[in-house]
Amino acid sequence: MAPDDQQEKSRVLVAAHLRAMRENWPMQLDILAFKAKMARARYLALRQEGFAFDEALRLCLEDVKL
């Protein structure tokens, strides 16, 4: 394959990847919002159970890895 063909193929792949990311962005935002709501609910539940602030926060952050 000629270098120009390889560069063109790379450009097409990058463009396709960027288009897919743009199309999936609303769903990704919904997922992030859902994870945030779940982390807050879990944090509040842990605090009610008597966990310390830093321990409850650490446990919630482990669940919400992005």
C-alpha positions as CSV (number, residue, x, y, z in Angstrom):
1,M,0.0,0.0,0.0
2,A,1.3,3.4,-0.9
3,P,2.0,5.9,1.9
4,D,-0.8,8.2,0.6
5,D,-3.3,5.3,0.7
6,Q,-2.3,4.5,4.2
7,Q,-2.7,8.1,5.3
8,E,-6.1,8.3,3.7
9,K,-7.2,5.1,5.4
10,S,-6.0,6.6,8.7
11,R,-8.0,9.8,8.2
12,V,-11.1,7.8,7.3
13,L,-10.8,5.7,10.5
14,V,-10.2,8.8,12.7
15,A,-13.2,10.5,11.1
16,A,-15.4,7.4,11.7
17,H,-14.3,7.3,15.3
18,L,-15.0,11.0,15.9
19,R,-18.4,10.6,14.3
20,A,-19.3,7.6,16.5
21,M,-18.1,9.5,19.6
22,R,-20.3,12.5,18.7
23,E,-23.3,10.2,18.1
24,N,-22.9,8.4,21.5
25,W,-22.3,11.6,23.5
26,P,-25.9,12.0,24.8
27,M,-25.9,8.4,26.0
28,Q,-22.6,8.8,27.7
29,L,-23.9,11.9,29.5
30,D,-27.0,9.9,30.6
31,I,-24.7,7.1,32.0
32,L,-22.5,9.7,33.9
33,A,-25.6,11.3,35.4
34,F,-27.0,7.9,36.5
35,K,-23.6,7.0,38.0
36,A,-23.5,10.3,39.9
37,K,-27.1,9.8,41.3
38,M,-26.2,6.2,42.4
39,A,-23.0,7.4,44.0
40,R,-24.8,10.1,45.9
41,A,-27.5,7.7,47.1
42,R,-24.8,5.1,48.2
43,Y,-22.8,7.8,50.0
44,L,-25.9,9.0,51.9
45,A,-26.8,5.4,52.8
46,L,-23.2,4.7,54.0
47,R,-23.2,7.9,56.1
48,Q,-26.6,6.9,57.7
49,E,-25.1,3.5,58.5
50,G,-22.3,5.3,60.5
51,F,-19.4,5.3,58.1
52,A,-17.0,8.2,58.4
53,F,-17.0,10.9,55.7
54,D,-13.7,9.8,54.1
55,E,-14.5,6.1,54.3
56,A,-17.9,6.5,52.7
57,L,-16.4,8.8,50.0
58,R,-13.7,6.2,49.2
59,L,-16.2,3.4,48.9
60,C,-18.4,5.4,46.5
61,L,-15.4,6.5,44.3
62,E,-14.4,2.8,43.9
63,D,-17.8,2.1,42.4
64,V,-17.9,5.1,40.1
65,K,-14.6,4.6,38.2
66,L,-15.0,6.2,34.8
